[in-house]
Amino acid sequence: MLAKALVFTFLLATNSAPCLASQAELSGVWIWRSCDNSAGVLLCEKFQMVLVETGSKLCGSYEASTNDRENMFEPRSIEGTRVKNSARLSVKGSAGNIYAVKLVRNGNSLIWRTGEKLYESKYSGPLELIHTTIKLRRSRNSRLVEVVKAQCAT
């Protein structure tokens, strides 16, 4: 009887762990960085996105900067829905425009594809750093997820 109980406990533990991991695989801090010196001046761009996943809903924020925070854009909101290994997002740009974005999980990376402009703001603002397609990698900085999770709950 003890052997059957141990086997049952083992099966429960091994069968439930993958479900928990797959539910949270888009949650986290995702970053992209690129530097270019082709014009004789070093220009670096950084993009950081924090996603929190609750069921199929996604909430979060992103921020972008050039030359290591020299030109920093304040964090902007992200909302969306997950569908299997991808997500459809509504993303607000720095000038107030709203874009459709598709995220696709690609191994340990996320591919960000900016789609159509859903809303055009009547206000002008700074240059928007919403790239057409970028490949984000997961950051180890997980404490930002807790901050954004609290903001998403409100």
C-alpha beads as a LAMMPS data file, in Angstrom:
LAMMPS data file: protein, C-alpha beads

154 atoms
153 bonds

1 atom types
1 bond types

-500.0 500.0 xlo xhi
-500.0 500.0 ylo yhi
-500.0 500.0 zlo zhi

Masses

1 110.0

Atoms # bond

1 1 1 0.000 0.000 0.000
2 1 1 2.850 2.380 0.854
3 1 1 4.469 1.681 -2.544
4 1 1 1.203 2.565 -4.363
5 1 1 0.916 5.808 -2.379
6 1 1 4.496 6.762 -3.254
7 1 1 3.942 6.014 -6.968
8 1 1 0.705 8.048 -6.945
9 1 1 2.471 10.977 -5.231
10 1 1 5.316 10.781 -7.765
11 1 1 2.882 10.784 -10.703
12 1 1 1.013 13.759 -9.284
13 1 1 4.234 15.725 -8.817
14 1 1 5.618 14.929 -12.276
15 1 1 2.337 15.588 -14.072
16 1 1 1.550 18.915 -12.379
17 1 1 4.941 20.641 -12.722
18 1 1 4.891 21.125 -16.539
19 1 1 1.438 22.729 -16.355
20 1 1 2.648 25.316 -13.874
21 1 1 5.741 26.102 -15.930
22 1 1 3.851 26.501 -19.215
23 1 1 1.302 28.859 -17.628
24 1 1 4.026 31.311 -16.618
25 1 1 6.401 31.063 -19.552
26 1 1 5.648 34.576 -20.875
27 1 1 5.847 36.228 -17.451
28 1 1 9.172 37.861 -16.805
29 1 1 11.565 40.590 -17.827
30 1 1 12.529 40.550 -21.504
31 1 1 15.296 42.725 -22.995
32 1 1 16.810 43.701 -26.340
33 1 1 19.905 45.790 -26.915
34 1 1 21.609 46.936 -30.087
35 1 1 24.599 49.204 -30.743
36 1 1 25.709 50.706 -34.053
37 1 1 28.862 52.666 -34.796
38 1 1 28.570 52.769 -38.598
39 1 1 28.102 56.562 -38.734
40 1 1 31.166 57.168 -36.550
41 1 1 29.035 57.855 -33.472
42 1 1 28.098 55.043 -31.129
43 1 1 24.321 54.746 -30.869
44 1 1 22.940 52.110 -28.516
45 1 1 19.279 51.304 -28.076
46 1 1 17.783 49.294 -25.224
47 1 1 14.273 47.929 -24.901
48 1 1 12.951 46.264 -21.740
49 1 1 9.536 44.671 -21.334
50 1 1 8.020 43.266 -18.142
51 1 1 5.101 40.865 -18.585
52 1 1 2.779 39.370 -15.990
53 1 1 0.540 36.517 -17.066
54 1 1 -2.682 35.666 -15.246
55 1 1 -4.507 32.861 -17.022
56 1 1 -4.623 33.929 -20.675
57 1 1 -4.411 37.661 -19.846
58 1 1 -1.172 39.612 -20.087
59 1 1 -0.376 42.907 -18.435
60 1 1 2.865 44.804 -18.225
61 1 1 4.996 47.690 -19.285
62 1 1 7.968 48.491 -21.452
63 1 1 10.567 51.215 -21.609
64 1 1 13.115 52.153 -24.221
65 1 1 16.245 54.248 -24.170
66 1 1 19.091 55.332 -26.379
67 1 1 22.730 55.591 -25.301
68 1 1 22.191 53.917 -21.929
69 1 1 19.421 56.077 -20.468
70 1 1 20.664 59.309 -22.016
71 1 1 17.333 59.555 -23.823
72 1 1 14.942 57.597 -21.626
73 1 1 11.291 57.154 -22.432
74 1 1 8.996 56.620 -19.461
75 1 1 7.430 53.177 -19.044
76 1 1 4.408 52.510 -21.258
77 1 1 1.562 50.071 -20.719
78 1 1 0.979 46.707 -22.359
79 1 1 -2.228 44.655 -22.305
80 1 1 -3.007 41.492 -24.189
81 1 1 -4.095 37.904 -24.470
82 1 1 -2.051 34.751 -24.777
83 1 1 -2.874 32.131 -27.408
84 1 1 -0.680 28.994 -27.109
85 1 1 2.964 30.062 -27.662
86 1 1 2.097 33.575 -28.829
87 1 1 0.315 36.680 -27.577
88 1 1 -1.600 39.573 -29.083
89 1 1 -0.885 42.878 -27.384
90 1 1 -2.103 46.443 -27.406
91 1 1 0.901 48.701 -26.792
92 1 1 0.920 52.436 -26.140
93 1 1 3.790 54.348 -27.745
94 1 1 5.555 57.372 -26.293
95 1 1 3.556 59.832 -28.458
96 1 1 0.258 58.257 -27.379
97 1 1 -0.256 56.093 -30.460
98 1 1 -1.512 52.559 -29.827
99 1 1 -0.105 49.635 -31.811
100 1 1 -1.030 45.997 -32.292
101 1 1 1.922 43.756 -31.408
102 1 1 2.314 40.018 -31.743
103 1 1 4.732 38.115 -29.501
104 1 1 5.873 34.640 -30.518
105 1 1 7.818 32.332 -28.223
106 1 1 10.945 31.044 -29.970
107 1 1 12.887 28.779 -27.598
108 1 1 14.237 31.013 -24.827
109 1 1 13.409 34.175 -26.768
110 1 1 10.351 36.223 -27.674
111 1 1 9.923 37.697 -31.134
112 1 1 8.195 41.130 -31.010
113 1 1 6.411 42.090 -34.247
114 1 1 4.797 45.500 -34.426
115 1 1 1.627 45.476 -36.492
116 1 1 -0.820 48.158 -37.457
117 1 1 -1.428 51.416 -35.635
118 1 1 -4.740 50.981 -33.807
119 1 1 -5.007 54.561 -32.609
120 1 1 -3.251 57.710 -33.777
121 1 1 -2.770 60.397 -31.188
122 1 1 -3.415 64.001 -32.139
123 1 1 -0.447 65.048 -30.004
124 1 1 3.109 65.088 -31.213
125 1 1 5.787 63.633 -29.015
126 1 1 9.313 62.281 -29.003
127 1 1 10.486 59.714 -31.483
128 1 1 8.866 56.373 -30.740
129 1 1 11.132 53.390 -30.287
130 1 1 8.718 50.685 -31.363
131 1 1 10.704 48.491 -33.718
132 1 1 9.042 46.422 -36.383
133 1 1 10.664 43.118 -35.367
134 1 1 13.064 42.448 -32.500
135 1 1 14.201 39.337 -30.651
136 1 1 13.981 39.685 -26.869
137 1 1 15.839 37.506 -24.404
138 1 1 14.782 36.769 -20.846
139 1 1 16.546 38.754 -18.124
140 1 1 17.390 37.349 -14.719
141 1 1 16.013 40.474 -13.023
142 1 1 12.759 39.006 -11.676
143 1 1 12.061 41.608 -8.967
144 1 1 10.529 43.929 -11.588
145 1 1 7.837 41.319 -12.216
146 1 1 6.538 41.735 -8.648
147 1 1 6.368 45.526 -9.064
148 1 1 4.425 45.241 -12.324
149 1 1 2.207 42.484 -10.881
150 1 1 1.093 44.910 -8.166
151 1 1 0.367 47.581 -10.793
152 1 1 -1.610 45.126 -12.934
153 1 1 -3.772 44.150 -9.963
154 1 1 -5.068 47.707 -9.586

Bonds

1 1 1 2
2 1 2 3
3 1 3 4
4 1 4 5
5 1 5 6
6 1 6 7
7 1 7 8
8 1 8 9
9 1 9 10
10 1 10 11
11 1 11 12
12 1 12 13
13 1 13 14
14 1 14 15
15 1 15 16
16 1 16 17
17 1 17 18
18 1 18 19
19 1 19 20
20 1 20 21
21 1 21 22
22 1 22 23
23 1 23 24
24 1 24 25
25 1 25 26
26 1 26 27
27 1 27 28
28 1 28 29
29 1 29 30
30 1 30 31
31 1 31 32
32 1 32 33
33 1 33 34
34 1 34 35
35 1 35 36
36 1 36 37
37 1 37 38
38 1 38 39
39 1 39 40
40 1 40 41
41 1 41 42
42 1 42 43
43 1 43 44
44 1 44 45
45 1 45 46
46 1 46 47
47 1 47 48
48 1 48 49
49 1 49 50
50 1 50 51
51 1 51 52
52 1 52 53
53 1 53 54
54 1 54 55
55 1 55 56
56 1 56 57
57 1 57 58
58 1 58 59
59 1 59 60
60 1 60 61
61 1 61 62
62 1 62 63
63 1 63 64
64 1 64 65
65 1 65 66
66 1 66 67
67 1 67 68
68 1 68 69
69 1 69 70
70 1 70 71
71 1 71 72
72 1 72 73
73 1 73 74
74 1 74 75
75 1 75 76
76 1 76 77
77 1 77 78
78 1 78 79
79 1 79 80
80 1 80 81
81 1 81 82
82 1 82 83
83 1 83 84
84 1 84 85
85 1 85 86
86 1 86 87
87 1 87 88
88 1 88 89
89 1 89 90
90 1 90 91
91 1 91 92
92 1 92 93
93 1 93 94
94 1 94 95
95 1 95 96
96 1 96 97
97 1 97 98
98 1 98 99
99 1 99 100
100 1 100 101
101 1 101 102
102 1 102 103
103 1 103 104
104 1 104 105
105 1 105 106
106 1 106 107
107 1 107 108
108 1 108 109
109 1 109 110
110 1 110 111
111 1 111 112
112 1 112 113
113 1 113 114
114 1 114 115
115 1 115 116
116 1 116 117
117 1 117 118
118 1 118 119
119 1 119 120
120 1 120 121
121 1 121 122
122 1 122 123
123 1 123 124
124 1 124 125
125 1 125 126
126 1 126 127
127 1 127 128
128 1 128 129
129 1 129 130
130 1 130 131
131 1 131 132
132 1 132 133
133 1 133 134
134 1 134 135
135 1 135 136
136 1 136 137
137 1 137 138
138 1 138 139
139 1 139 140
140 1 140 141
141 1 141 142
142 1 142 143
143 1 143 144
144 1 144 145
145 1 145 146
146 1 146 147
147 1 147 148
148 1 148 149
149 1 149 150
150 1 150 151
151 1 151 152
152 1 152 153
153 1 153 154
